[in-house]
Amino acid sequence: MPIKEPAVTELMQVRESAQALGVSENTIRRWDERGLIRAVRLPSGVRRFRRADIEAAQARMYEGLPPLAESDDIVSVSEAKPID
């Protein structure tokens, strides 16, 4: 059975992928080189990333972390007191 190419709308540019993950574009490129996220190479050699792969990476990055609203480490500015 032939391998189906991903639809263009399913592919994200390096910049979009980096923004979605909160990292730099160079970090995304390094992750591709290390095999942490696999890029799809266009005939021109340009990298694209599958949206599903970026979403999966996003889920792995935040796995096990409590949502910000539930964290006890957050102090409201109104509760903060100056340090003398």
N, C-alpha and C positions, 0 to 999 in steps of 0.2 A: 504494500500500500504506500503511495507517495506521501512524503511529508508535506503537510499543508503550511504554507507561509503565513505568518501572522498578518492580519489586516493592518493597514497603515494607522488606523485610528487606535489600535491596540498598542502601538509603539510610542515611546516617549523619548524625547531628546535628552541629551546629557544634562542640560540646564534644568529641565523640568524634573528629571529624576532626582537631581541633587536637591532641589528646592523641596520636593516631597519628603525627602529623608532628612532634611536639615543639615546637610553636609556640603562640602565644596565640590565643584565639578571635578577637580583633580582626584578627590577621594573616590568618586564614582568610577573614574577611569582606573584607579589603582585596584579597586575591588573587582573590576572586570578582569584585569591582568592577573589577579590572584585567584580568580575563579569563585569569588564570593557572590557575585551577581554576573550572570552571563548576558553579554550584549549580542544583539543581532547586527551583523555588518551588512550595510547596504552595498550594492555594487561599487559605489564610489569610495567605500572604505569607512564611511561615517558610521558611528555607533548609534544604535537605538536600543532601548530596553523595553521589554514587555511590561505593560502596566501591571499584570498579575504578579510578576516577579518583584516589582517595586513595592506593591502592596504587601506581599509576603515578607519582604525585608523589613518593611515598616512594622509589621506585627511582631517579628522576631526582636526588633530593637527595643520595643516597649513591653515585651512579654514579662509578666511578673511585677511590673511597676504599678503602684496604686495611682489612680487618677489624681490630678493635682488637688481637686476639691477634697479628697479624703486624706491628704498628707498632713501629718501633725507638724511638719517642719516649716510650714508657711505661716508667717506672722503678718497680720494685717498692719498696714501703715498706721492706722489709728491706735493700735495697741503698742506700737514701738515706742520705746523711751530712749531719750538721748543718753549717751555714755559720757560721763564727765571725766 
